[in-house]
Protein backbone atom coordinates (compact mmCIF):
# COMPACT_ATOMS: atom_id res chain seq x y z
CA UNK A 1 0.00 0.00 0.00
CA UNK A 2 1.30 3.38 -0.95
CA UNK A 3 1.58 5.94 1.76
CA UNK A 4 -0.06 9.31 1.05
CA UNK A 5 2.23 12.12 2.10
CA UNK A 6 0.33 15.26 3.03
CA UNK A 7 2.41 18.41 2.88
CA UNK A 8 1.00 21.60 4.35
CA UNK A 9 2.23 24.82 2.72
CA UNK A 10 1.66 28.09 4.58
CA UNK A 11 -0.86 30.34 2.86
CA UNK A 12 1.61 33.21 2.90
CA UNK A 13 3.98 31.21 0.71
CA UNK A 14 1.21 30.38 -1.74
CA UNK A 15 0.45 34.07 -2.19
CA UNK A 16 4.04 35.12 -2.75
CA UNK A 17 4.10 33.85 -6.29
CA UNK A 18 1.19 36.00 -7.45
CA UNK A 19 1.81 39.15 -5.45
CA UNK A 20 1.78 42.46 -7.45
CA UNK A 21 3.69 45.45 -6.21
CA UNK A 22 1.73 48.67 -6.91
CA UNK A 23 3.98 51.59 -7.74
CA UNK A 24 2.31 55.02 -7.46
CA UNK A 25 2.26 56.89 -10.77
CA UNK A 26 3.92 60.26 -11.16
CA UNK A 27 1.70 63.36 -11.36
CA UNK A 28 1.54 65.17 -14.72
CA UNK A 29 3.80 68.07 -15.50
CA UNK A 30 2.50 71.60 -15.00
CA UNK A 31 0.71 72.99 -18.10
CA UNK A 32 2.53 75.63 -20.15
CA UNK A 33 1.67 78.49 -22.48
CA UNK A 34 -1.28 79.88 -20.54
CA UNK A 35 -2.67 83.12 -21.96
CA UNK A 36 -5.96 85.00 -21.87
CA UNK A 37 -8.29 86.89 -24.18
CA UNK A 38 -10.72 89.28 -22.58
CA UNK A 39 -14.32 90.02 -23.44
CA UNK A 40 -17.37 91.75 -22.05
CA UNK A 41 -17.94 90.12 -18.62
CA UNK A 42 -15.95 87.02 -19.55
CA UNK A 43 -12.34 85.91 -20.04
CA UNK A 44 -11.11 83.10 -22.30
CA UNK A 45 -8.13 80.97 -21.27
CA UNK A 46 -5.87 79.02 -23.61
CA UNK A 47 -2.86 76.81 -22.90
CA UNK A 48 -0.79 73.99 -24.40
CA UNK A 49 -2.05 70.43 -24.15
CA UNK A 50 0.02 68.32 -21.75
CA UNK A 51 2.37 65.74 -23.35
CA UNK A 52 1.38 62.84 -21.04
CA UNK A 53 -0.82 60.17 -22.63
CA UNK A 54 -3.15 59.67 -19.65
CA UNK A 55 -4.35 63.24 -19.07
CA UNK A 56 -8.00 63.26 -18.00
CA UNK A 57 -8.43 67.03 -17.86
CA UNK A 58 -7.41 70.34 -16.41
CA UNK A 59 -8.40 72.39 -13.38
CA UNK A 60 -8.60 76.19 -13.56
CA UNK A 61 -7.74 78.47 -10.63
CA UNK A 62 -8.16 82.20 -10.10
CA UNK A 63 -6.93 84.85 -7.69
CA UNK A 64 -7.40 88.59 -7.28
CA UNK A 65 -3.62 89.09 -7.16
CA UNK A 66 -0.53 87.25 -8.33
CA UNK A 67 0.61 86.41 -4.81
CA UNK A 68 -2.89 85.75 -3.50
CA UNK A 69 -4.69 82.52 -2.74
CA UNK A 70 -5.74 80.60 -5.84
CA UNK A 71 -9.07 78.81 -5.71
CA UNK A 72 -10.65 76.42 -8.20
CA UNK A 73 -13.38 77.77 -10.48
CA UNK A 74 -13.84 74.92 -12.94
CA UNK A 75 -12.32 72.20 -15.07
CA UNK A 76 -12.06 71.27 -18.73
CA UNK A 77 -11.14 68.19 -20.72
CA UNK A 78 -9.51 70.41 -23.36
CA UNK A 79 -6.82 73.14 -23.00
CA UNK A 80 -9.45 75.88 -23.14
CA UNK A 81 -11.79 77.45 -20.61
CA UNK A 82 -14.14 80.44 -20.42
CA UNK A 83 -14.55 82.21 -17.09
CA UNK A 84 -18.14 83.43 -17.36
CA UNK A 85 -17.96 84.67 -13.78
CA UNK A 86 -15.49 87.45 -14.58
CA UNK A 87 -16.88 90.95 -13.99
CA UNK A 88 -15.94 94.00 -16.05
CA UNK A 89 -13.38 96.23 -14.37
CA UNK A 90 -11.79 93.62 -12.07
CA UNK A 91 -8.33 92.07 -12.29
CA UNK A 92 -8.17 88.26 -12.51
CA UNK A 93 -5.01 86.16 -12.20
CA UNK A 94 -5.18 82.61 -13.53
CA UNK A 95 -3.34 79.30 -13.23
CA UNK A 96 -4.16 75.80 -14.46
CA UNK A 97 -3.20 72.27 -13.46
CA UNK A 98 -3.43 68.95 -15.28
CA UNK A 99 -4.79 65.76 -13.72
CA UNK A 100 -4.64 62.15 -14.93
CA UNK A 101 -6.96 59.15 -14.76
CA UNK A 102 -5.27 57.99 -11.55
CA UNK A 103 -6.30 61.18 -9.76
CA UNK A 104 -2.83 62.76 -9.73
CA UNK A 105 -2.75 66.54 -10.16
CA UNK A 106 0.17 68.59 -11.44
CA UNK A 107 1.63 71.72 -9.84
CA UNK A 108 0.22 75.08 -10.87
CA UNK A 109 1.21 76.40 -14.27
CA UNK A 110 4.16 78.79 -14.09
CA UNK A 111 2.86 81.28 -16.66
CA UNK A 112 1.70 84.58 -15.25
CA UNK A 113 -1.63 85.30 -16.91
CA UNK A 114 -3.96 88.08 -15.85
CA UNK A 115 -6.75 90.03 -17.46
CA UNK A 116 -9.40 92.69 -16.98
CA UNK A 117 -12.74 92.16 -18.75
CA UNK A 118 -14.24 95.35 -20.21
CA UNK A 119 -17.47 96.37 -21.95
CA UNK A 120 -17.76 96.38 -25.71
CA UNK A 121 -20.42 97.20 -28.27
CA UNK A 122 -21.17 96.70 -31.94
CA UNK A 123 -22.74 98.57 -34.85
CA UNK A 124 -22.95 102.00 -33.22
CA UNK A 125 -24.15 104.65 -35.71
CA UNK A 126 -23.16 108.32 -35.50
CA UNK A 127 -24.47 111.14 -37.66
CA UNK A 128 -22.27 113.95 -38.99
CA UNK A 129 -22.09 116.88 -36.58
CA UNK A 130 -23.00 119.61 -39.08
CA UNK A 131 -26.20 117.92 -40.19
CA UNK A 132 -27.01 115.78 -37.11
CA UNK A 133 -25.34 117.43 -34.11
CA UNK A 134 -27.50 115.56 -31.56
CA UNK A 135 -26.28 112.15 -32.73
CA UNK A 136 -22.71 112.92 -33.78
CA UNK A 137 -20.92 112.21 -30.49
CA UNK A 138 -20.21 109.08 -28.48
CA UNK A 139 -19.56 108.57 -24.77
CA UNK A 140 -17.59 105.43 -23.95
CA UNK A 141 -18.24 105.88 -20.23
CA UNK A 142 -22.02 105.74 -20.66
CA UNK A 143 -22.04 103.50 -23.78
CA UNK A 144 -24.29 105.96 -25.55
CA UNK A 145 -24.68 108.30 -28.52
CA UNK A 146 -24.65 111.92 -27.34
CA UNK A 147 -24.60 115.42 -28.90
CA UNK A 148 -21.18 116.21 -30.35
CA UNK A 149 -20.71 119.17 -27.97
CA UNK A 150 -21.85 117.32 -24.84
CA UNK A 151 -19.44 117.23 -21.90
CA UNK A 152 -19.83 113.45 -22.02
CA UNK A 153 -18.71 113.16 -25.67
CA UNK A 154 -15.32 111.46 -26.12
CA UNK A 155 -15.39 111.48 -29.95
CA UNK A 156 -17.52 113.05 -32.69
CA UNK A 157 -17.91 112.54 -36.45
CA UNK A 158 -16.91 115.39 -38.78
CA UNK A 159 -17.32 115.75 -42.55
CA UNK A 160 -14.96 118.59 -43.47
CA UNK A 161 -15.38 119.50 -47.15
CA UNK A 162 -15.92 115.86 -48.07
CA UNK A 163 -13.05 114.54 -45.96
CA UNK A 164 -14.28 112.34 -43.10
CA UNK A 165 -12.72 112.62 -39.65
CA UNK A 166 -13.27 111.46 -36.10
CA UNK A 167 -12.47 114.36 -33.81
CA UNK A 168 -11.70 114.65 -30.12
CA UNK A 169 -11.37 117.74 -27.98
CA UNK A 170 -7.94 119.03 -26.95
CA UNK A 171 -8.11 117.30 -23.56
CA UNK A 172 -8.45 113.90 -25.27
CA UNK A 173 -6.08 111.95 -27.56
CA UNK A 174 -6.71 109.69 -30.53
CA UNK A 175 -4.58 107.50 -32.81
CA UNK A 176 -5.11 105.45 -35.98
CA UNK A 177 -3.83 101.90 -35.37
CA UNK A 178 -4.23 100.93 -39.03
CA UNK A 179 -6.29 98.21 -40.75
CA UNK A 180 -7.48 95.27 -38.62
CA UNK A 181 -9.65 92.23 -39.14
CA UNK A 182 -11.54 92.78 -35.89
CA UNK A 183 -11.95 95.18 -32.99
CA UNK A 184 -10.17 92.48 -30.94
CA UNK A 185 -6.94 92.76 -32.92
CA UNK A 186 -5.70 95.75 -30.90
CA UNK A 187 -4.94 94.44 -27.43
CA UNK A 188 -3.05 97.26 -25.69
CA UNK A 189 -3.24 101.03 -26.01
CA UNK A 190 -0.08 102.72 -27.35
CA UNK A 191 2.21 104.77 -25.11
CA UNK A 192 2.70 107.56 -27.67
CA UNK A 193 2.03 108.51 -31.29
CA UNK A 194 -1.19 110.45 -30.65
CA UNK A 195 -2.58 112.66 -33.43
CA UNK A 196 -1.24 116.18 -32.84
CA UNK A 197 -4.39 117.82 -34.29
CA UNK A 198 -6.72 115.64 -32.16
CA UNK A 199 -8.38 114.18 -35.24
CA UNK A 200 -7.94 111.12 -37.47
CA UNK A 201 -8.91 110.40 -41.04
CA UNK A 202 -11.59 107.71 -40.98
CA UNK A 203 -11.19 104.59 -43.11
CA UNK A 204 -13.34 101.45 -43.11
CA UNK A 205 -11.55 98.52 -41.49
CA UNK A 206 -9.24 100.71 -39.39
CA UNK A 207 -9.15 100.55 -35.60
CA UNK A 208 -8.54 103.69 -33.54
CA UNK A 209 -7.53 104.10 -29.89
CA UNK A 210 -8.77 106.96 -27.70
CA UNK A 211 -7.25 108.22 -24.44
CA UNK A 212 -10.06 110.03 -22.68
CA UNK A 213 -9.91 113.16 -20.54
CA UNK A 214 -10.50 111.11 -17.37
CA UNK A 215 -7.58 108.74 -18.14
CA UNK A 216 -9.40 105.74 -19.60
CA UNK A 217 -8.55 103.95 -22.83
CA UNK A 218 -11.04 102.95 -25.51
CA UNK A 219 -10.93 101.69 -29.08
CA UNK A 220 -13.30 101.61 -32.03
CA UNK A 221 -13.21 99.99 -35.46
CA UNK A 222 -15.04 101.50 -38.44
CA UNK A 223 -17.21 98.95 -40.23
CA UNK A 224 -19.10 101.32 -42.57
CA UNK A 225 -18.66 104.93 -43.63
CA UNK A 226 -20.51 107.49 -45.73
CA UNK A 227 -20.69 111.28 -46.03
CA UNK A 228 -23.30 111.58 -43.29
CA UNK A 229 -22.79 108.61 -41.00
CA UNK A 230 -20.21 106.23 -39.51
CA UNK A 231 -20.76 102.75 -38.07
CA UNK A 232 -18.27 101.24 -35.63
CA UNK A 233 -17.59 98.60 -32.97
CA UNK A 234 -15.98 99.64 -29.68
CA UNK A 235 -14.41 98.50 -26.39
CA UNK A 236 -13.71 100.54 -23.24
CA UNK A 237 -11.39 99.85 -20.30
CA UNK A 238 -13.10 100.59 -16.98
CA UNK A 239 -9.91 100.65 -14.92
CA UNK A 240 -8.33 104.07 -14.91
CA UNK A 241 -4.88 104.25 -16.56
CA UNK A 242 -4.97 100.59 -17.63
CA UNK A 243 -4.02 100.19 -21.32
CA UNK A 244 -5.41 96.63 -21.51
CA UNK A 245 -8.03 96.57 -24.24
CA UNK A 246 -8.04 92.88 -25.05
CA UNK A 247 -5.73 90.57 -23.14
CA UNK A 248 -3.19 90.77 -20.34
CA UNK A 249 0.53 90.14 -20.45
CA UNK A 250 1.76 86.56 -20.46
CA UNK A 251 5.23 85.92 -19.07
CA UNK A 252 7.32 83.25 -17.39
CA UNK A 253 7.75 83.34 -13.67
CA UNK A 254 7.79 81.41 -10.41
CA UNK A 255 4.43 81.03 -8.74
CA UNK A 256 4.56 80.86 -4.96
CA UNK A 257 0.93 81.61 -4.20
CA UNK A 258 -1.06 79.39 -1.86
CA UNK A 259 -3.19 76.78 -3.56
CA UNK A 260 -6.48 75.19 -2.53
CA UNK A 261 -6.77 71.93 -4.50
CA UNK A 262 -10.11 70.11 -4.32
CA UNK A 263 -10.32 66.33 -4.23
CA UNK A 264 -11.21 64.63 -7.52
C-alpha positions as CSV (number, residue, x, y, z in Angstrom):
1,X,0.0,0.0,0.0
2,X,1.3,3.4,-1.0
3,X,1.6,5.9,1.8
4,X,-0.1,9.3,1.1
5,X,2.2,12.1,2.1
6,X,0.3,15.3,3.0
7,X,2.4,18.4,2.9
8,X,1.0,21.6,4.3
9,X,2.2,24.8,2.7
10,X,1.7,28.1,4.6
11,X,-0.9,30.3,2.9
12,X,1.6,33.2,2.9
13,X,4.0,31.2,0.7
14,X,1.2,30.4,-1.7
15,X,0.4,34.1,-2.2
16,X,4.0,35.1,-2.7
17,X,4.1,33.8,-6.3
18,X,1.2,36.0,-7.5
19,X,1.8,39.1,-5.5
20,X,1.8,42.5,-7.5
21,X,3.7,45.5,-6.2
22,X,1.7,48.7,-6.9
23,X,4.0,51.6,-7.7
24,X,2.3,55.0,-7.5
25,X,2.3,56.9,-10.8
26,X,3.9,60.3,-11.2
27,X,1.7,63.4,-11.4
28,X,1.5,65.2,-14.7
29,X,3.8,68.1,-15.5
30,X,2.5,71.6,-15.0
31,X,0.7,73.0,-18.1
32,X,2.5,75.6,-20.1
33,X,1.7,78.5,-22.5
34,X,-1.3,79.9,-20.5
35,X,-2.7,83.1,-22.0
36,X,-6.0,85.0,-21.9
37,X,-8.3,86.9,-24.2
38,X,-10.7,89.3,-22.6
39,X,-14.3,90.0,-23.4
40,X,-17.4,91.7,-22.0
41,X,-17.9,90.1,-18.6
42,X,-15.9,87.0,-19.5
43,X,-12.3,85.9,-20.0
44,X,-11.1,83.1,-22.3
45,X,-8.1,81.0,-21.3
46,X,-5.9,79.0,-23.6
47,X,-2.9,76.8,-22.9
48,X,-0.8,74.0,-24.4
49,X,-2.1,70.4,-24.1
50,X,0.0,68.3,-21.8
51,X,2.4,65.7,-23.4
52,X,1.4,62.8,-21.0
53,X,-0.8,60.2,-22.6
54,X,-3.1,59.7,-19.6
55,X,-4.3,63.2,-19.1
56,X,-8.0,63.3,-18.0
57,X,-8.4,67.0,-17.9
58,X,-7.4,70.3,-16.4
59,X,-8.4,72.4,-13.4
60,X,-8.6,76.2,-13.6
61,X,-7.7,78.5,-10.6
62,X,-8.2,82.2,-10.1
63,X,-6.9,84.9,-7.7
64,X,-7.4,88.6,-7.3
65,X,-3.6,89.1,-7.2
66,X,-0.5,87.2,-8.3
67,X,0.6,86.4,-4.8
68,X,-2.9,85.7,-3.5
69,X,-4.7,82.5,-2.7
70,X,-5.7,80.6,-5.8
71,X,-9.1,78.8,-5.7
72,X,-10.6,76.4,-8.2
73,X,-13.4,77.8,-10.5
74,X,-13.8,74.9,-12.9
75,X,-12.3,72.2,-15.1
76,X,-12.1,71.3,-18.7
77,X,-11.1,68.2,-20.7
78,X,-9.5,70.4,-23.4
79,X,-6.8,73.1,-23.0
80,X,-9.4,75.9,-23.1
81,X,-11.8,77.4,-20.6
82,X,-14.1,80.4,-20.4
83,X,-14.5,82.2,-17.1
84,X,-18.1,83.4,-17.4
85,X,-18.0,84.7,-13.8
86,X,-15.5,87.5,-14.6
87,X,-16.9,90.9,-14.0
88,X,-15.9,94.0,-16.0
89,X,-13.4,96.2,-14.4
90,X,-11.8,93.6,-12.1
91,X,-8.3,92.1,-12.3
92,X,-8.2,88.3,-12.5
93,X,-5.0,86.2,-12.2
94,X,-5.2,82.6,-13.5
95,X,-3.3,79.3,-13.2
96,X,-4.2,75.8,-14.5
97,X,-3.2,72.3,-13.5
98,X,-3.4,68.9,-15.3
99,X,-4.8,65.8,-13.7
100,X,-4.6,62.2,-14.9
101,X,-7.0,59.2,-14.8
102,X,-5.3,58.0,-11.5
103,X,-6.3,61.2,-9.8
104,X,-2.8,62.8,-9.7
105,X,-2.7,66.5,-10.2
106,X,0.2,68.6,-11.4
107,X,1.6,71.7,-9.8
108,X,0.2,75.1,-10.9
109,X,1.2,76.4,-14.3
110,X,4.2,78.8,-14.1
111,X,2.9,81.3,-16.7
112,X,1.7,84.6,-15.3
113,X,-1.6,85.3,-16.9
114,X,-4.0,88.1,-15.8
115,X,-6.7,90.0,-17.5
116,X,-9.4,92.7,-17.0
117,X,-12.7,92.2,-18.8
118,X,-14.2,95.3,-20.2
119,X,-17.5,96.4,-21.9
120,X,-17.8,96.4,-25.7
121,X,-20.4,97.2,-28.3
122,X,-21.2,96.7,-31.9
123,X,-22.7,98.6,-34.8
124,X,-23.0,102.0,-33.2
125,X,-24.2,104.7,-35.7
126,X,-23.2,108.3,-35.5
127,X,-24.5,111.1,-37.7
128,X,-22.3,113.9,-39.0
129,X,-22.1,116.9,-36.6
130,X,-23.0,119.6,-39.1
131,X,-26.2,117.9,-40.2
132,X,-27.0,115.8,-37.1
133,X,-25.3,117.4,-34.1
134,X,-27.5,115.6,-31.6
135,X,-26.3,112.1,-32.7
136,X,-22.7,112.9,-33.8
137,X,-20.9,112.2,-30.5
138,X,-20.2,109.1,-28.5
139,X,-19.6,108.6,-24.8
140,X,-17.6,105.4,-24.0
141,X,-18.2,105.9,-20.2
142,X,-22.0,105.7,-20.7
143,X,-22.0,103.5,-23.8
144,X,-24.3,106.0,-25.6
145,X,-24.7,108.3,-28.5
146,X,-24.7,111.9,-27.3
147,X,-24.6,115.4,-28.9
148,X,-21.2,116.2,-30.3
149,X,-20.7,119.2,-28.0
150,X,-21.8,117.3,-24.8
151,X,-19.4,117.2,-21.9
152,X,-19.8,113.5,-22.0
153,X,-18.7,113.2,-25.7
154,X,-15.3,111.5,-26.1
155,X,-15.4,111.5,-30.0
156,X,-17.5,113.1,-32.7
157,X,-17.9,112.5,-36.5
158,X,-16.9,115.4,-38.8
159,X,-17.3,115.8,-42.6
160,X,-15.0,118.6,-43.5
161,X,-15.4,119.5,-47.1
162,X,-15.9,115.9,-48.1
163,X,-13.0,114.5,-46.0
164,X,-14.3,112.3,-43.1
165,X,-12.7,112.6,-39.7
166,X,-13.3,111.5,-36.1
167,X,-12.5,114.4,-33.8
168,X,-11.7,114.6,-30.1
169,X,-11.4,117.7,-28.0
170,X,-7.9,119.0,-27.0
171,X,-8.1,117.3,-23.6
172,X,-8.4,113.9,-25.3
173,X,-6.1,111.9,-27.6
174,X,-6.7,109.7,-30.5
175,X,-4.6,107.5,-32.8
176,X,-5.1,105.4,-36.0
177,X,-3.8,101.9,-35.4
178,X,-4.2,100.9,-39.0
179,X,-6.3,98.2,-40.7
180,X,-7.5,95.3,-38.6
181,X,-9.6,92.2,-39.1
182,X,-11.5,92.8,-35.9
183,X,-11.9,95.2,-33.0
184,X,-10.2,92.5,-30.9
185,X,-6.9,92.8,-32.9
186,X,-5.7,95.7,-30.9
187,X,-4.9,94.4,-27.4
188,X,-3.0,97.3,-25.7
189,X,-3.2,101.0,-26.0
190,X,-0.1,102.7,-27.3
191,X,2.2,104.8,-25.1
192,X,2.7,107.6,-27.7
193,X,2.0,108.5,-31.3
194,X,-1.2,110.4,-30.6
195,X,-2.6,112.7,-33.4
196,X,-1.2,116.2,-32.8
197,X,-4.4,117.8,-34.3
198,X,-6.7,115.6,-32.2
199,X,-8.4,114.2,-35.2
200,X,-7.9,111.1,-37.5
201,X,-8.9,110.4,-41.0
202,X,-11.6,107.7,-41.0
203,X,-11.2,104.6,-43.1
204,X,-13.3,101.5,-43.1
205,X,-11.5,98.5,-41.5
206,X,-9.2,100.7,-39.4
207,X,-9.1,100.5,-35.6
208,X,-8.5,103.7,-33.5
209,X,-7.5,104.1,-29.9
210,X,-8.8,107.0,-27.7
211,X,-7.3,108.2,-24.4
212,X,-10.1,110.0,-22.7
213,X,-9.9,113.2,-20.5
214,X,-10.5,111.1,-17.4
215,X,-7.6,108.7,-18.1
216,X,-9.4,105.7,-19.6
217,X,-8.6,103.9,-22.8
218,X,-11.0,103.0,-25.5
219,X,-10.9,101.7,-29.1
220,X,-13.3,101.6,-32.0
221,X,-13.2,100.0,-35.5
222,X,-15.0,101.5,-38.4
223,X,-17.2,98.9,-40.2
224,X,-19.1,101.3,-42.6
225,X,-18.7,104.9,-43.6
226,X,-20.5,107.5,-45.7
227,X,-20.7,111.3,-46.0
228,X,-23.3,111.6,-43.3
229,X,-22.8,108.6,-41.0
230,X,-20.2,106.2,-39.5
231,X,-20.8,102.7,-38.1
232,X,-18.3,101.2,-35.6
233,X,-17.6,98.6,-33.0
234,X,-16.0,99.6,-29.7
235,X,-14.4,98.5,-26.4
236,X,-13.7,100.5,-23.2
237,X,-11.4,99.9,-20.3
238,X,-13.1,100.6,-17.0
239,X,-9.9,100.7,-14.9
240,X,-8.3,104.1,-14.9
241,X,-4.9,104.3,-16.6
242,X,-5.0,100.6,-17.6
243,X,-4.0,100.2,-21.3
244,X,-5.4,96.6,-21.5
245,X,-8.0,96.6,-24.2
246,X,-8.0,92.9,-25.0
247,X,-5.7,90.6,-23.1
248,X,-3.2,90.8,-20.3
249,X,0.5,90.1,-20.4
250,X,1.8,86.6,-20.5
251,X,5.2,85.9,-19.1
252,X,7.3,83.3,-17.4
253,X,7.7,83.3,-13.7
254,X,7.8,81.4,-10.4
255,X,4.4,81.0,-8.7
256,X,4.6,80.9,-5.0
257,X,0.9,81.6,-4.2
258,X,-1.1,79.4,-1.9
259,X,-3.2,76.8,-3.6
260,X,-6.5,75.2,-2.5
261,X,-6.8,71.9,-4.5
262,X,-10.1,70.1,-4.3
263,X,-10.3,66.3,-4.2
264,X,-11.2,64.6,-7.5
